[in-house]
């Protein structure tokens, strides 16, 4: 039997997936994941939005627990929070398992004599 997501876990996951649902933020997550910690200036170089917009997107990621920043000299360096991505993966795995179970039940029902 596949465990269902509780209401509390859904409430916890909603801001996570909302943050990942924006193309700019998803691009920032991918960049931090592949390139490692980076300054706002560095993250803004190849972005299709302004530096100010990148900063706002990073704060949304921070609020969702996906990124954090620290100071290095005068710069703020942003890095990914891998544990929160693990949470997203766990949620998607659970949803996938629920779909697999539902499809198995449907198959059994359709193939009944």
Residue frames as a rotation matrix with the C-alpha (Angstrom) as fourth column:
UNK 1
0.579 0.815 0.000 0.00
0.815 -0.579 0.000 0.00
0.000 0.000 -1.000 0.00
UNK 2
-0.364 -0.673 0.643 1.34
0.666 -0.671 -0.326 3.42
0.651 0.310 0.693 -0.98
UNK 3
-0.248 0.225 -0.942 1.25
0.842 -0.432 -0.324 6.05
-0.480 -0.874 -0.083 1.76
UNK 4
0.453 0.499 0.738 -0.69
0.774 -0.632 -0.048 9.16
0.442 0.593 -0.673 0.85
UNK 5
-0.670 -0.617 0.413 0.61
0.375 -0.761 -0.529 12.65
0.641 -0.200 0.741 1.38
UNK 6
-0.134 0.598 -0.791 -0.85
0.958 -0.128 -0.258 14.20
-0.255 -0.792 -0.555 4.49
UNK 7
0.776 0.496 0.391 -2.35
0.572 -0.814 -0.104 17.68
0.267 0.304 -0.915 4.40
UNK 8
0.758 -0.553 -0.347 0.62
-0.071 -0.598 0.798 19.00
-0.649 -0.580 -0.493 6.37
UNK 9
-0.207 -0.876 0.436 3.11
0.471 0.301 0.829 17.53
-0.858 0.376 0.350 3.87
UNK 10
0.146 0.337 0.930 1.14
0.980 -0.180 -0.088 19.01
0.137 0.924 -0.357 0.97
UNK 11
0.977 0.207 -0.053 1.21
0.214 -0.953 0.215 22.44
-0.006 -0.221 -0.975 2.66
UNK 12
0.370 -0.919 -0.135 4.97
-0.010 -0.149 0.989 22.04
-0.929 -0.365 -0.065 3.13
UNK 13
-0.301 -0.513 0.804 5.49
0.723 0.427 0.543 21.02
-0.622 0.745 0.243 -0.51
UNK 14
0.623 0.688 0.373 3.34
0.755 -0.403 -0.517 23.71
-0.205 0.604 -0.770 -2.13
UNK 15
0.813 -0.344 -0.470 5.82
-0.319 -0.938 0.134 26.62
-0.487 0.041 -0.872 -1.77
UNK 16
-0.175 -0.907 0.383 8.62
-0.081 0.401 0.913 24.33
-0.981 0.129 -0.144 -2.91
UNK 17
-0.274 0.122 0.954 6.90
0.855 0.486 0.184 23.42
-0.441 0.865 -0.238 -6.16
UNK 18
0.845 0.532 -0.052 5.58
0.470 -0.787 -0.400 26.97
-0.254 0.314 -0.915 -6.64
UNK 19
0.435 -0.770 -0.466 9.16
-0.421 -0.632 0.651 28.24
-0.796 -0.087 -0.599 -6.46
UNK 20
-0.525 -0.675 0.518 10.35
0.098 0.557 0.825 25.58
-0.845 0.484 -0.226 -8.91
UNK 21
0.185 0.744 0.642 7.43
0.782 0.284 -0.554 26.31
-0.595 0.605 -0.529 -11.25
UNK 22
0.822 0.048 -0.567 8.91
-0.193 -0.914 -0.356 29.56
-0.536 0.402 -0.742 -12.54
UNK 23
0.846 -0.491 0.210 11.32
0.449 0.441 -0.777 29.20
0.289 0.751 0.593 -15.50
UNK 24
0.370 -0.742 0.558 13.73
-0.412 -0.670 -0.618 31.84
0.833 -0.001 -0.554 -14.19
UNK 25
0.348 -0.215 0.912 13.91
-0.923 0.090 0.374 30.29
-0.163 -0.972 -0.168 -10.74
UNK 26
0.899 -0.016 0.438 14.25
0.047 0.997 -0.060 26.80
-0.436 0.074 0.897 -12.16
UNK 27
0.697 -0.684 0.212 17.13
0.220 -0.078 -0.972 28.10
0.682 0.725 0.096 -14.29
UNK 28
0.236 -0.600 0.764 18.78
-0.807 -0.559 -0.190 29.59
0.541 -0.572 -0.616 -11.19
UNK 29
0.613 0.034 0.790 18.41
-0.589 0.686 0.427 26.27
-0.527 -0.726 0.441 -9.34
UNK 30
0.933 -0.273 0.236 19.95
0.360 0.743 -0.565 24.42
-0.021 0.612 0.791 -12.28
UNK 31
0.491 -0.781 0.386 22.81
-0.136 -0.506 -0.852 26.88
0.861 0.366 -0.354 -12.45
UNK 32
0.222 -0.385 0.896 23.53
-0.965 -0.216 0.147 26.69
0.137 -0.897 -0.420 -8.72
UNK 33
0.805 0.142 0.577 23.29
-0.288 0.943 0.169 22.91
-0.520 -0.301 0.800 -8.93
UNK 34
0.844 -0.465 0.266 25.79
0.509 0.539 -0.672 22.59
0.169 0.703 0.691 -11.75
UNK 35
0.269 -0.771 0.578 28.15
0.168 -0.553 -0.816 25.52
0.948 0.316 -0.019 -11.07
UNK 36
-0.220 -0.317 -0.922 27.99
0.938 0.191 -0.289 25.73
0.268 -0.929 0.256 -7.28
UNK 37
0.296 0.359 -0.885 27.75
0.730 -0.682 -0.033 28.87
-0.616 -0.637 -0.464 -5.14
UNK 38
-0.367 -0.322 0.873 27.66
0.852 -0.494 0.176 32.14
0.374 0.808 0.455 -7.07
UNK 39
-0.777 0.070 -0.626 27.26
0.267 -0.864 -0.427 35.86
-0.571 -0.499 0.652 -6.47
UNK 40
0.334 0.935 -0.124 24.23
0.356 -0.246 -0.901 37.79
-0.873 0.257 -0.415 -7.66
UNK 41
0.179 -0.353 -0.918 26.47
-0.747 -0.657 0.107 39.51
-0.641 0.667 -0.381 -10.21
UNK 42
-0.829 -0.559 0.021 27.60
-0.435 0.669 0.602 36.15
-0.351 0.490 -0.798 -11.55
UNK 43
-0.499 0.726 0.474 24.09
0.581 0.686 -0.439 34.74
-0.643 0.056 -0.764 -11.65
UNK 44
0.404 0.694 -0.596 22.83
0.058 -0.670 -0.740 37.87
-0.913 0.265 -0.311 -13.41
UNK 45
-0.483 -0.725 -0.491 25.41
-0.429 -0.293 0.855 37.73
-0.763 0.623 -0.169 -16.22
UNK 46
-0.996 0.049 -0.074 23.64
-0.038 0.512 0.858 35.14
0.080 0.858 -0.508 -18.33
UNK 47
-0.442 0.893 -0.081 20.11
0.593 0.224 -0.773 35.75
-0.673 -0.390 -0.629 -17.03
UNK 48
-0.528 0.359 0.770 17.44
0.713 -0.304 0.631 37.11
0.461 0.882 -0.095 -19.32
UNK 49
0.684 0.729 0.010 16.18
0.569 -0.543 0.617 39.37
0.456 -0.416 -0.787 -16.53
UNK 50
0.389 -0.518 0.762 17.67
-0.396 -0.841 -0.369 42.25
0.832 -0.158 -0.532 -14.58
UNK 51
-0.651 -0.705 -0.282 19.93
0.053 0.328 -0.943 41.87
0.757 -0.629 -0.176 -11.58
UNK 52
-0.656 0.498 0.566 17.11
-0.754 -0.398 -0.523 43.17
-0.035 -0.770 0.637 -9.39
UNK 53
0.418 0.838 -0.351 14.78
-0.850 0.497 0.174 40.48
0.320 0.226 0.920 -10.78
UNK 54
-0.002 -0.515 -0.857 17.40
-0.011 0.857 -0.515 37.78
1.000 0.008 -0.007 -10.13
UNK 55
-0.894 -0.339 0.293 17.64
-0.249 -0.167 -0.954 39.01
0.372 -0.926 0.065 -6.53
UNK 56
-0.175 0.916 0.362 13.87
-0.980 -0.127 -0.151 38.79
-0.093 -0.381 0.920 -6.10
UNK 57
0.527 0.340 -0.779 13.82
-0.530 0.848 0.012 35.27
0.665 0.406 0.627 -7.56
UNK 58
-0.431 -0.763 -0.482 16.63
0.030 0.522 -0.853 34.21
0.902 -0.382 -0.202 -5.23
UNK 59
-0.793 0.197 0.576 14.64
-0.608 -0.312 -0.730 35.46
0.036 -0.930 0.367 -2.25
UNK 60
0.360 0.922 -0.142 11.65
-0.919 0.377 0.114 33.38
0.159 0.090 0.983 -3.37
UNK 61
0.276 -0.355 -0.893 13.95
-0.109 0.912 -0.396 30.35
0.955 0.207 0.213 -3.55
UNK 62
-0.794 -0.591 0.140 15.27
-0.155 -0.026 -0.988 31.22
0.587 -0.806 -0.071 -0.10
UNK 63
-0.352 0.756 0.551 11.74
-0.934 -0.246 -0.260 31.50
-0.061 -0.606 0.793 1.32
UNK 64
0.663 0.591 -0.460 10.97
-0.655 0.756 0.027 28.03
0.363 0.283 0.888 -0.10
UNK 65
0.607 -0.492 0.624 14.13
-0.415 0.473 0.777 26.66
-0.677 -0.731 0.083 1.52
UNK 66
0.908 -0.200 0.369 15.82
0.410 0.613 -0.675 25.96
-0.091 0.764 0.638 -1.82
UNK 67
0.175 -0.869 0.462 18.69
0.515 -0.319 -0.796 28.44
0.839 0.377 0.392 -1.53
UNK 68
0.774 -0.044 -0.631 20.61
0.557 -0.425 0.713 30.36
-0.300 -0.904 -0.304 1.09
UNK 69
0.590 -0.604 0.536 23.14
0.139 -0.579 -0.804 33.14
0.795 0.549 -0.257 1.00
UNK 70
0.587 -0.514 -0.626 26.23
0.720 -0.023 0.694 34.06
-0.371 -0.858 0.356 2.93
UNK 71
0.934 -0.293 -0.207 28.67
-0.335 -0.918 -0.211 36.92
-0.128 0.266 -0.955 2.80
UNK 72
0.355 -0.913 0.200 32.11
0.906 0.389 0.165 36.65
-0.229 0.123 0.966 1.26
UNK 73
-0.802 -0.597 -0.010 33.70
0.589 -0.795 0.145 40.04
-0.094 0.110 0.989 1.71
UNK 74
-0.729 0.532 -0.431 31.30
-0.436 -0.846 -0.307 42.56
-0.528 -0.036 0.849 0.21
UNK 75
-0.582 0.493 -0.647 29.45
-0.618 0.249 0.746 40.02
0.529 0.834 0.160 -1.94
UNK 76
0.052 0.656 0.753 26.46
-0.767 0.508 -0.391 37.90
-0.639 -0.557 0.530 -1.10
UNK 77
-0.798 -0.357 -0.486 27.03
-0.579 0.680 0.450 34.38
0.170 0.641 -0.749 -2.36
UNK 78
0.251 0.949 0.192 24.05
-0.947 0.282 -0.157 32.15
-0.203 -0.142 0.969 -3.07
UNK 79
-0.857 -0.478 -0.192 24.07
-0.505 0.853 0.130 28.38
0.102 0.209 -0.973 -2.84
UNK 80
-0.072 0.830 -0.553 21.59
-0.477 0.458 0.750 25.59
0.876 0.318 0.363 -3.26
UNK 81
-0.261 0.117 0.958 19.98
-0.910 0.300 -0.285 23.79
-0.320 -0.947 0.028 -0.32
UNK 82
-0.683 -0.079 -0.726 20.22
-0.529 0.739 0.416 20.16
0.504 0.669 -0.547 -1.49
UNK 83
-0.929 0.366 0.054 18.08
0.206 0.634 -0.745 18.79
-0.307 -0.681 -0.665 1.35
UNK 84
-0.194 0.901 -0.387 15.09
-0.404 -0.433 -0.806 20.73
-0.894 0.000 0.448 0.06
UNK 85
-0.190 0.079 -0.979 15.61
-0.969 0.145 0.199 19.29
0.158 0.986 0.050 -3.42
UNK 86
-0.961 -0.134 -0.242 15.63
-0.086 0.976 -0.202 15.86
0.263 -0.173 -0.949 -1.78
UNK 87
-0.568 0.823 0.003 12.22
-0.019 -0.009 -1.000 16.75
-0.823 -0.568 0.021 -0.33
UNK 88
0.027 0.565 -0.825 10.95
-0.896 -0.351 -0.270 17.56
-0.442 0.746 0.497 -3.83
UNK 89
-0.571 -0.322 -0.755 12.30
-0.670 0.715 0.202 14.27
0.474 0.621 -0.624 -5.13
UNK 90
-0.973 0.221 0.071 10.61
0.113 0.721 -0.684 12.38
-0.202 -0.657 -0.726 -2.29
UNK 91
-0.223 0.940 -0.259 7.27
-0.373 -0.328 -0.868 14.05
-0.901 -0.097 0.424 -3.02
UNK 92
0.020 0.203 -0.979 7.53
-0.999 -0.029 -0.026 13.21
-0.033 0.979 0.202 -6.72
UNK 93
-0.850 -0.352 -0.393 8.51
-0.362 0.931 -0.051 9.61
0.383 0.099 -0.918 -5.97
UNK 94
-0.776 0.609 0.163 5.50
0.101 0.375 -0.921 9.23
-0.623 -0.698 -0.353 -3.67
UNK 95
0.064 0.815 -0.577 3.15
-0.667 -0.394 -0.632 10.71
-0.742 0.425 0.518 -6.27
UNK 96
-0.290 -0.262 -0.921 4.67
-0.909 0.376 0.179 8.42
0.299 0.889 -0.347 -8.91
UNK 97
-0.996 -0.074 -0.040 4.12
-0.053 0.926 -0.373 5.40
0.065 -0.370 -0.927 -6.67
UNK 98
-0.393 0.920 -0.004 0.48
-0.149 -0.068 -0.987 6.46
-0.907 -0.387 0.163 -6.16
UNK 99
0.132 0.399 -0.907 -0.01
-0.950 -0.212 -0.231 6.65
-0.285 0.892 0.351 -9.93
UNK 100
-0.664 -0.448 -0.598 1.61
-0.614 0.784 0.094 3.25
0.427 0.429 -0.796 -10.42
UNK 101
-0.908 0.369 0.196 -0.69
0.097 0.643 -0.760 1.74
-0.407 -0.671 -0.620 -7.78
UNK 102
-0.059 0.934 -0.352 -3.76
-0.456 -0.339 -0.823 3.34
-0.888 0.112 0.446 -9.37
UNK 103
-0.030 -0.010 -1.000 -2.78
-0.994 0.101 0.028 2.04
0.101 0.995 -0.013 -12.81
UNK 104
-0.926 -0.316 -0.208 -2.22
-0.286 0.944 -0.163 -1.44
0.248 -0.091 -0.965 -11.38
UNK 105
-0.599 0.782 0.173 -5.69
0.037 0.243 -0.969 -1.39
-0.800 -0.574 -0.175 -9.81
UNK 106
0.155 0.646 -0.747 -7.20
-0.782 -0.381 -0.492 -0.21
-0.603 0.661 0.446 -13.09
UNK 107
-0.435 -0.404 -0.805 -5.38
-0.829 0.528 0.183 -2.95
0.351 0.747 -0.565 -15.02
UNK 108
-0.990 0.078 0.116 -6.59
0.010 0.867 -0.499 -5.61
-0.140 -0.493 -0.859 -12.57
UNK 109
-0.258 0.960 -0.112 -10.15
-0.197 -0.166 -0.966 -4.30
-0.946 -0.227 0.232 -12.83
UNK 110
0.135 0.285 -0.949 -10.12
-0.951 -0.232 -0.205 -4.24
-0.279 0.930 0.240 -16.64
UNK 111
-0.513 -0.466 -0.721 -8.59
-0.696 0.717 0.033 -7.72
0.502 0.519 -0.692 -16.89
UNK 112
-0.588 0.377 0.716 -11.07
-0.511 0.512 -0.690 -9.31
-0.627 -0.771 -0.108 -14.43
UNK 113
-0.953 0.304 -0.004 -13.11
0.213 0.678 0.704 -12.17
0.217 0.670 -0.710 -15.83
